[in-house]
Amino acid sequence: IYCSACEGRLVFSRNRGRRGDSYDYYFCVKNKTRTGNCRRRAVRVERNEAGIARLYASIQLPAELTAEIQVAVHEELAAQRREAARDLARASSDKHRIQDQREKLLQAHYAGAVPQDLLASEMKRLTRELATADSLIAAARMSRADVEETLRRALVAASHCASAYPGAPPTIRRQINRGFFERLY
C-alpha cells in the first residue's frame, strides 16, 4: 500500500491511546523519516481496508478472463500432479527396495552370515531410510490435496473478489492484493 500524496510506502504501526487501547494505523514512511514533503497524516487500518473492499466491489472480472485463469491454473495443477505422481512412484519404489533389503538382511542373519552388531547398525539405517520414504509418500499425497484446495480458493477469489476479500484473513487478503495489483494508493 502506497501513499496517494507522495507515492511513499505506507507502513503499519500499532499505537496505544491514553486509556491503553491499541489503534492500528498506516503512516507514510516519507512523512515519518522526513525524506519527502509528505504531509499525509496516519490513516486507520480499518479505513484503508474499507477502501480496498470498495475497490474490489467495483471490479468484476469478465467471465472470459476467469475462464482463462481457470485453464491456466488447471494446466499448472496438472503439471504439479504429474510431478507429485513421479515423486510418489519414486518414494514407493524406494520403500519396496528398502523393505526387500531388510528382509534379505534378516534372512542372512538367520543363516549365520551377518553378525549381530552389523545387523543392528544396518537395521537402524534401513529403518531411517524407510521412515524417510514414508514421509515422502505422505508429502506427495498431501501436496496434491493442498494444490487442489489452493486452486479452489484462487478461483473463488478471482471470480468473486468483492465477496472473498472482506471475509478473508489478513494473510489471504495480502495474497489477493498482490495477485491483482502491483501497488495500491
N, C-alpha and C positions, 0 to 999 in steps of 0.2 A: 504494500500500500504506500502510495507516494502523496506528497503534499501537492494540492492543486494550485497553490500560490507560487511555489518556487521549485517544484519538482524534486524536492529533497525527500529522502526516505523517512517514513513515519515509523517511530519506534514505540514499542509497548512500554508502559510504565504503570506500576501499581502504587498508589499513594494512600496514606492514612489521613482521615479527617480528624477534626478536634475531638470527636467522640470515640475515635478508634476504629470507625468504619473504614473499609478499604474501597477505593474507587479506581477503576481501570481506565487508563487513557492511552491515546496515541498522541505523540508530540513530534514535531518536525525536528529532525536532527540538525538541520541548518540553523534553526532558531535556537536550539539548546547550546550548540557549540559556537554560535555567533560567526559562522563561516560565510553566511549569506545575509541578505537583508530581509529574511522572512520574519513576518510579524504574526504569523498564524498562531493562534492560541491552541492549547491542547484540546483534543476532542474526545469525548467519552467513547469507549469501545462500542457500547450499545448503539450510539448514533451512527458510527461507521458501519456496523453490521446491518442496521436497518437500511442504510443507503445501498449497500451491496445487495440485500434481499430485494429492494425495489428495482435495482438494475436487472437482476435475474428475472423478475416478473415481467420486465419489458422485452426480454429476449425469448424468442421461441424458435428453436431450431427447426428448419424445414424438414419435412418427412424424408425428402431425398437425402439430405445430409445425415440424418440419423441413420438411414439405411446404409449409407456409405461407411459411416463409423462402425456400424454393426458388422458389416462384411469385413472390414479391415481388422477388427478385434477378433472375429471368428477365425480369420486366417492366422493371426498371431497365436490364438489359442490352439489351433490345430498344430502349429509348429511346436508349441510348448508341450502338447500332448505327445507328439512323436518323440520328442526328447525325453519326456518322463517315461514313456514306454521303453525306450532304449536303456535308460537308467535302471528301470525296474527289471528288465530282462538280464542286464549285466549283474545286478545285485543278486538276483535269484540264481543265476548260474554260479556266481561266487559262493553262495550259500550251499548249493548242492555239492560243489567241489570240496568245500571245507568239511561238510558232513561226511563225504566219502573218505577224505584223508583221516578224519577222526576214527572212522570205522576200521580202516586199514591199520592205523596205528594201534588200536586196541587189539585187533587180531594178531598183529606182530608181537605185541606184549604177551598175549596168552600163549603164543607159540615159543616164548622164551627168547625172541630175537631183540627185544628192546628192554633195557634195564629200567628200573622203577624211577630213577631220577630224571632220565631222559623222557620217559613217558609223562611225568608230571609237568616238566617245562614245555613240552610240545602241546600237551592238552591245554595249558594256560594260554599259549599263543593262539591255538585254534579256537579256543573259546572267545578270546578277544576279537579275532577276525570274524567269527560268527555273529557276535554282538554288533560289530560294525556293519556287516551285511544286512542284518535285521533292521538296523536304524536307517540304512539307505533305502531299503524296501519301504519302510513306513514313510520316509520323507517323500519318496516318489509318489506314493499313493496320496499323501496329504497335499502335495503341491497341486495335483490335478483338481482336487476339491477346492483349494484356495483360489486357483486361477478361475474356475467356473463361477465362484461366488463373486470374485472381483469383477468379472465380466458382467454379471447380472447387475451389480451395483453401478458400474460405469455406464451401462446402457440406460438405466433408470435416471441417473444424474444427467446424462446427455440429452435425453428426450423430455425430461420434466425438471428443468433447472429450478424453476420458481418454487416447486413443492419440495424438492430434495434438499436444497440449500439450508433453509431455516432450521430444519429439524436435525441436521447432521451435527455430529460432534466437531469441535474445533479443528482437529487434525484432518478430518474429511473435508470440511469447508475450505481449508487451506489447499488441499489437493484439487478440489473443484476449481478454485480460483486460479491456481497455477495451470490447470488444464485448459482454461478458456482465455486467460489474459496474461500478457507479459507484465503489464503494470495496471494498477487501479489508482485513479487520482481522486 
